[in-house]
Amino acid sequence: MNVLLKKSFLILSLLSFFITAGLSLNAGNSLVSCLFRGCIALVVIGIVGSCLLKSVFRDIALELLEFEEKRKDEAKEKMREEAESVSERLAQEEMDTFAEEIINANTHS
């Protein structure tokens, strides 16, 4: 995605340079003036492109952070559920063992 965005901004910048320089040349301006205006257009598109890229990457970073937090929360929830399950199983085993001991004690008495 990064490469695609960079290529698209490069093409857009070059197009703006040639269009601005060409329109200035058709308007009768000197070649130096046309190149200067084209360079200004190139810089403006570059600045806008870099701001957009920063915004896009900031959004991606925020989404990744949210995804990571969600994944951690899900892992904690799963561990908690497993701990509860083990705890319940152990409690049931202890109750069964205690019940067997009581039954054995009553039968031996």
C-alpha positions as CSV (number, residue, x, y, z in Angstrom):
1,M,0.0,0.0,0.0
2,N,2.9,2.3,0.8
3,V,4.5,1.8,-2.6
4,L,1.2,2.3,-4.4
5,L,0.5,5.6,-2.6
6,K,4.0,6.8,-3.3
7,K,3.8,6.0,-7.0
8,S,0.4,7.6,-7.3
9,F,1.6,10.8,-5.6
10,L,4.7,10.8,-7.8
11,I,2.6,10.5,-11.0
12,L,0.2,13.2,-9.7
13,S,3.2,15.5,-8.9
14,L,4.7,15.0,-12.3
15,L,1.4,15.6,-14.0
16,S,0.9,18.8,-12.1
17,F,4.4,19.9,-13.0
18,F,3.9,19.3,-16.7
19,I,0.4,20.7,-16.8
20,T,1.3,23.9,-15.0
21,A,4.5,24.4,-17.0
22,G,2.7,23.7,-20.3
23,L,-0.2,26.1,-19.5
24,S,2.3,28.8,-18.5
25,L,4.2,28.2,-21.7
26,N,1.0,28.4,-23.8
27,A,0.2,31.6,-22.1
28,G,3.4,33.1,-23.4
29,N,5.5,33.2,-20.3
30,S,9.3,32.6,-20.5
31,L,10.7,29.1,-20.1
32,V,12.2,29.9,-16.8
33,S,8.9,31.2,-15.5
34,C,7.1,28.1,-16.7
35,L,9.6,25.8,-15.0
36,F,9.4,27.8,-11.8
37,R,5.6,27.6,-11.7
38,G,5.8,23.9,-12.5
39,C,8.2,23.4,-9.6
40,I,5.9,25.3,-7.3
41,A,3.0,23.0,-8.3
42,L,5.3,20.0,-7.8
43,V,6.2,21.1,-4.2
44,V,2.6,21.9,-3.4
45,I,1.4,18.5,-4.5
46,G,4.3,16.9,-2.6
47,I,3.4,18.7,0.6
48,V,-0.3,17.7,0.2
49,G,0.7,14.1,-0.6
50,S,3.0,13.8,2.5
51,C,0.2,15.2,4.7
52,L,-2.2,12.7,3.3
53,L,0.3,9.9,3.7
54,K,0.8,10.8,7.4
55,S,-2.9,10.8,7.9
56,V,-3.3,7.4,6.3
57,F,-0.5,5.9,8.2
58,R,-1.7,7.4,11.5
59,D,-5.1,5.8,10.8
60,I,-3.5,2.5,10.1
61,A,-1.4,2.7,13.3
62,L,-4.6,3.4,15.3
63,E,-6.4,0.5,13.8
64,L,-3.5,-1.8,14.5
65,L,-3.4,-0.6,18.1
66,E,-7.1,-1.2,18.5
67,F,-6.8,-4.6,17.0
68,E,-3.9,-5.5,19.3
69,E,-5.9,-4.3,22.4
70,K,-8.9,-6.3,21.3
71,R,-6.7,-9.4,20.8
72,K,-5.2,-9.0,24.2
73,D,-8.6,-8.6,25.8
74,E,-9.9,-11.7,24.0
75,A,-6.8,-13.7,25.2
76,K,-7.4,-12.5,28.8
77,E,-11.0,-13.5,28.6
78,K,-10.1,-16.9,27.3
79,M,-7.6,-17.4,30.1
80,R,-10.1,-16.3,32.7
81,E,-12.7,-18.8,31.3
82,E,-10.1,-21.6,31.3
83,A,-9.1,-20.8,34.9
84,E,-12.8,-20.8,36.0
85,S,-13.3,-24.1,34.2
86,V,-10.3,-25.7,35.9
87,S,-11.3,-24.3,39.2
88,E,-14.8,-25.7,38.9
89,R,-13.5,-29.1,37.8
90,L,-11.1,-29.2,40.8
91,A,-13.9,-28.2,43.2
92,Q,-16.1,-30.9,41.8
93,E,-13.3,-33.5,42.2
94,E,-12.8,-32.4,45.8
95,M,-16.5,-32.7,46.5
96,D,-16.6,-36.1,44.9
97,T,-13.6,-37.3,46.9
98,F,-15.1,-35.9,50.1
99,A,-18.4,-37.6,49.3
100,E,-16.6,-40.9,48.7
101,E,-14.7,-40.5,52.0
102,I,-18.0,-40.0,53.9
103,I,-19.6,-43.0,52.2
104,N,-16.5,-45.1,53.0
105,A,-16.5,-43.9,56.6
106,N,-20.2,-44.7,57.0
107,T,-19.8,-48.2,55.5
108,H,-16.9,-49.0,57.8
109,S,-18.7,-47.8,60.9
